[in-house]
Every structure is written in C-alpha cells, then in structure tokens.
Amino acid sequence: MSNYEIISIIITSLALLLTIGGLYYAGNQIRLARKQLTSAIESIKLTKEIHQENHDWNRRIAAQDAIVVFRNQNKTKELREALGGIDINDAIPLNTILEKFKTDSDLRGYIHSVLNTFEGYSRGILQGIYDEEVIRTALTGTMVRYFNCFRPYIIYIREKRNPALFNEFEGMVNKWKTEKTKLESRDKIGNLFI
C-alpha cells in the first residue's frame, strides 16, 4: 500500500468519524430542541390557563361593578314613581303607558334607560364581557319582572322602530326562565398551584 492510499484511508476514516460525531451532535441538539419545545408548549398552556382564570375573574368583577352602577343610578325608582303606583309585577297595557307619556315627559326616558341597561347586560353576557352567573344571581327577578311588565311596549316599539330591539334582553330572560337556578357556589379563582 502506498503512502497516498494510507493517507487517503486515514482522511476517509477521519471524515467518517467527524460525520458520525456531527450526526450524534445534531441528534442531541434535536433532542434538546424537542425538550425545549415541549417545555415551551407547557409554559404556553399554563399561561393560557392563568390568563383564562384572570379573564374569568375580571368578567365577574365587571359584572358586579355594572350591578352596583345600576343600583346607584336607580332609574327603576324614578320609573316606578313616574308610573304612579302601577303594579310592575304584571304587564302594563300599552294604552296605559302611552297615556302616561302624555302627562310625564320623563317616563319614556326612564323606561328606555332601564330596558337599555338590561339589554346591555344581556349583550355583555353573550359577548363574554360580563359573567352570567353574577348578573343572573343578582338580577334575574328584576330583569324578568321588567321584561314581563313592559312586554307590550317592547312589542309596540319593535313594530314602530326596529324589530330587533331588546332581542338579547328577551333571549336572556327566556333562557333564565327555562333553566333551573343554581344556588351552589363555584370554584374560586387562584388555586392553580395548590
């Protein structure tokens, strides 16, 4: 065997060893990258859970704040006074409401203020802005009563202005009427690491 052949075999052997070493190193790098990717995915899942819990908590707070604002504004008090002792537990006939509009210019504003508030709560629940359980626990009776009370007026105003007026409010009231009310408390937020 000549020197050239020996050097060629040595160089080929070294190249083969370097190639095998490179493949081994690349395999380790791929394994490391896979571990890092798995770890990153787990971190993303954990972050998503934390974010979801924070979002849920914020929706509860927003719902409670909206209820407090509604109760502080208390347009229902002005509305009851403007209706002058009419029982709001039953549907108020449309003619009665329209007659009251003639003598009390503020009544229409009070009615629309209350109905728009309840429409806003319903829309907020449907859009995920407000927590349904918080609103439902605090205002089911009130919202159902006011919808039933002003149903003739709602039908009238839909015919006059827009057939979609107060649809979310009506849908929420109908949903709550058909579902059994839950009184049990739900899991609290922030127990992720316990």
Protein Blocks (a to p, Z undefined) as FASTA:
>chain_A
ZZklmmmmmmmmmmmmmmmmmmmmmmmmmmmmmmmmmmmmmmmmmmmmmmmmmmmmmmmm
mmmmmmmmmmmnommmmmmmmnnopafkbccdfklmmmmmmmmmklmmmmmmmmmmmmmm
mmmmmnomacfklmmmmmmmmmmmmmmmmmmmmmmmmmmmomkgoklmmmmmmmmmmpcc
dfbdcddehilmZZ
